[in-house]
């Protein structure tokens, strides 16, 4: 695939054609996924080229989202375990609602994020991006949400929670840009539209079946309903 050389302020993205890379197909799926995640955390966005061109990485991308959500859920549960500010707090209930159910719910509503971004790209910008390609790149871009486990440090729960999603938003924008071959402004618009819908769903979940009026069925920083 030739390099994209766009004019009028559009970002240039150079990428090789990597559809079904035989090296990746023959290697360890877990090892390859960890390498990709490591590269993305170092802001090596060229990893999106390989992720986008590897159809077998779709399942791995969804598992990355679920694993990151589990880490986030572990953070909110461990926060509750070591918290002494709320007497009578049911830690087991938080484990079930935030880590177990909340992590699954976040993975489901992440698909809404991808779907809305996809619709904006196709309908508003006429992109020919494939939903599966977008799913793969955006799935691996969700990995930094795992940093939400650091909200266990009570005094820094909000900063660490915001940092996790801040890095994720950065990677999500790059993931959309590489998958859809569009400029940064369009990628940011699609990303923010999907993120807004994702937050709306997770906000509703945080207010469902609340534990001690703290939060409900959401993991990590999104567990807290903030209405107490």
C-alpha positions as CSV (number, residue, x, y, z in Angstrom):
1,X,0.0,0.0,0.0
2,X,1.5,3.3,-0.9
3,X,2.1,6.0,1.6
4,X,-0.7,8.5,2.2
5,X,0.5,11.9,1.2
6,X,-2.2,14.3,2.0
7,X,-2.3,18.0,1.4
8,X,-4.0,20.9,3.0
9,X,-2.8,20.2,6.5
10,X,-3.6,16.5,6.5
11,X,-1.2,14.3,8.4
12,X,1.0,12.0,6.4
13,X,0.9,8.4,7.5
14,X,3.2,5.9,5.9
15,X,2.3,2.3,6.2
16,X,3.2,-1.0,4.6
17,X,0.7,-3.6,3.4
18,X,0.5,-6.1,6.2
19,X,-2.7,-8.1,5.6
20,X,-2.3,-11.5,7.2
21,X,1.4,-11.1,8.1
22,X,2.8,-14.7,8.2
23,X,5.3,-13.9,10.9
24,X,2.5,-12.8,13.2
25,X,0.3,-15.8,12.3
26,X,3.1,-18.2,13.2
27,X,4.1,-16.6,16.5
28,X,2.5,-16.6,19.9
29,X,-0.7,-14.6,20.0
30,X,-0.2,-13.6,23.6
31,X,3.4,-12.6,23.1
32,X,2.6,-10.6,19.9
33,X,-0.2,-8.8,21.7
34,X,2.0,-7.9,24.6
35,X,4.6,-6.6,22.2
36,X,2.0,-4.4,20.4
37,X,0.7,-3.1,23.8
38,X,4.3,-2.3,24.8
39,X,5.0,-0.4,21.6
40,X,1.8,1.6,21.9
41,X,2.6,2.6,25.5
42,X,5.9,3.9,24.1
43,X,3.8,5.8,21.6
44,X,5.0,3.8,18.7
45,X,1.9,4.2,16.6
46,X,3.3,2.1,13.7
47,X,2.1,-0.9,15.7
48,X,-1.4,0.1,14.5
49,X,-0.3,-0.8,11.0
50,X,0.3,-4.4,12.0
51,X,-2.8,-4.6,14.2
52,X,-5.0,-3.3,11.5
53,X,-3.6,-5.7,8.9
54,X,-3.9,-8.8,11.1
55,X,-7.4,-10.3,11.0
56,X,-6.6,-12.8,13.7
57,X,-5.9,-10.0,16.2
58,X,-9.6,-9.1,16.5
59,X,-10.2,-11.5,19.4
60,X,-7.0,-10.4,21.0
61,X,-8.2,-6.7,20.8
62,X,-11.4,-7.5,22.6
63,X,-9.5,-9.5,25.2
64,X,-7.2,-6.4,25.7
65,X,-10.3,-4.3,26.4
66,X,-11.7,-6.9,28.9
67,X,-8.3,-7.3,30.6
68,X,-7.9,-3.5,31.0
69,X,-11.4,-3.4,32.4
70,X,-10.6,-6.1,34.9
71,X,-7.5,-4.1,36.1
72,X,-9.8,-1.0,36.4
73,X,-12.3,-3.0,38.4
74,X,-9.5,-4.4,40.6
75,X,-8.5,-0.8,41.3
76,X,-11.9,0.3,42.6
77,X,-12.3,-2.9,44.6
78,X,-8.9,-2.6,46.2
79,X,-9.7,1.1,46.9
80,X,-12.7,-0.1,48.9
81,X,-10.7,-2.8,50.7
82,X,-8.2,-0.4,52.1
83,X,-10.6,2.5,52.6
84,X,-11.3,3.4,56.2
85,X,-13.4,6.5,55.5
86,X,-16.6,4.6,54.9
87,X,-17.7,2.3,57.7
88,X,-19.9,-0.7,56.9
89,X,-18.8,-0.7,53.2
90,X,-19.5,-4.1,51.7
91,X,-16.2,-4.9,49.9
92,X,-17.6,-8.2,48.5
93,X,-20.5,-6.4,46.9
94,X,-18.1,-4.0,45.3
95,X,-16.0,-6.9,44.1
96,X,-19.0,-8.4,42.3
97,X,-20.5,-5.2,41.0
98,X,-17.4,-3.2,40.0
99,X,-14.8,-5.9,39.1
100,X,-16.9,-8.8,37.9
101,X,-20.1,-7.2,36.4
102,X,-18.6,-3.7,35.8
103,X,-15.6,-5.0,33.8
104,X,-18.0,-7.0,31.5
105,X,-20.3,-4.0,31.2
106,X,-17.4,-1.7,30.2
107,X,-16.3,-4.1,27.5
108,X,-19.8,-4.2,26.1
109,X,-20.1,-0.4,26.1
110,X,-16.7,0.0,24.5
111,X,-18.3,-1.5,21.4
112,X,-20.7,1.4,21.5
113,X,-17.6,3.7,21.5
114,X,-16.2,1.9,18.4
115,X,-19.6,1.8,16.7
116,X,-20.3,5.5,17.1
117,X,-16.8,6.4,15.9
118,X,-17.4,4.1,12.9
119,X,-20.7,5.8,12.0
120,X,-19.2,9.3,12.2
121,X,-16.3,8.2,10.0
122,X,-18.5,6.6,7.4
123,X,-21.5,9.0,7.4
124,X,-19.9,12.3,8.1
125,X,-16.5,11.9,6.4
126,X,-17.2,9.2,3.8
127,X,-14.5,6.9,5.1
128,X,-14.2,3.4,3.7
129,X,-12.8,2.0,7.0
130,X,-13.9,-1.5,7.9
131,X,-15.5,-2.0,11.3
132,X,-13.3,-5.0,12.1
133,X,-10.1,-2.9,11.4
134,X,-11.4,-0.2,13.7
135,X,-12.3,-2.7,16.3
136,X,-8.7,-4.1,16.3
137,X,-6.9,-0.8,16.5
138,X,-9.2,0.7,19.1
139,X,-9.2,-2.4,21.2
140,X,-5.4,-2.3,21.6
141,X,-5.6,1.5,22.2
142,X,-7.8,0.8,25.2
143,X,-4.9,-0.9,27.1
144,X,-3.9,2.2,29.2
145,X,-7.2,1.9,31.0
146,X,-5.4,-0.8,33.0
147,X,-3.5,2.0,34.7
148,X,-6.8,2.6,36.6
149,X,-5.7,-0.1,39.0
150,X,-3.6,2.7,40.6
151,X,-6.7,4.3,42.0
152,X,-6.1,2.0,44.9
153,X,-3.8,4.8,46.1
154,X,-6.7,6.7,47.7
155,X,-5.1,10.1,47.8
156,X,-4.4,10.0,44.0
157,X,-7.4,8.0,42.8
158,X,-8.8,10.8,40.7
159,X,-5.5,11.9,39.1
160,X,-4.6,8.3,38.2
161,X,-8.0,7.6,36.9
162,X,-8.0,10.7,34.7
163,X,-4.4,9.9,33.5
164,X,-5.5,6.4,32.4
165,X,-8.3,7.7,30.3
166,X,-6.2,10.6,29.0
167,X,-3.6,8.3,27.6
168,X,-6.4,6.1,26.2
169,X,-8.0,9.0,24.4
170,X,-4.6,9.8,22.8
171,X,-4.1,6.3,21.6
172,X,-7.7,6.0,20.5
173,X,-7.4,9.0,18.2
174,X,-4.2,7.5,16.7
175,X,-6.0,4.2,16.3
176,X,-8.8,5.7,14.4
177,X,-6.5,7.8,12.3
178,X,-4.4,4.8,11.2
179,X,-7.4,2.5,10.7
180,X,-9.4,5.0,8.6
181,X,-6.6,6.9,6.9
182,X,-8.0,10.3,7.8
183,X,-6.5,13.4,9.3
184,X,-6.2,14.1,13.0
185,X,-9.1,16.5,13.2
186,X,-11.6,14.0,11.8
187,X,-10.2,11.2,14.0
188,X,-10.6,13.4,17.1
189,X,-14.2,14.2,16.2
190,X,-15.1,10.6,15.7
191,X,-13.2,9.6,18.9
192,X,-14.9,12.2,21.1
193,X,-18.3,11.3,19.7
194,X,-17.8,7.6,20.6
195,X,-16.3,8.5,24.0
196,X,-19.3,10.7,24.9
197,X,-21.7,7.8,24.3
198,X,-19.4,5.4,26.2
199,X,-19.3,7.8,29.2
200,X,-23.1,8.2,29.1
201,X,-23.6,4.5,29.3
202,X,-21.0,4.0,32.0
203,X,-22.4,6.9,34.0
204,X,-25.8,5.2,34.0
205,X,-24.2,2.0,35.1
206,X,-22.4,3.8,38.0
207,X,-25.9,4.8,39.3
208,X,-27.4,1.3,39.0
209,X,-27.5,-0.8,42.2
210,X,-25.2,1.5,44.1
211,X,-23.1,0.4,47.0
212,X,-23.4,2.7,50.0
213,X,-24.3,5.5,47.5
214,X,-20.7,5.4,46.3
215,X,-21.0,3.8,42.9
216,X,-22.5,0.9,41.0
217,X,-21.9,-1.4,38.1
218,X,-18.7,0.3,36.7
219,X,-15.0,-0.4,37.1
220,X,-12.1,1.9,38.1
221,X,-12.7,5.7,38.3
222,X,-16.0,5.3,36.5
223,X,-17.3,3.3,39.5
224,X,-17.9,6.4,41.5
225,X,-21.4,8.0,41.0
226,X,-20.3,11.4,42.5
227,X,-23.8,12.0,43.7
228,X,-23.2,11.3,47.4
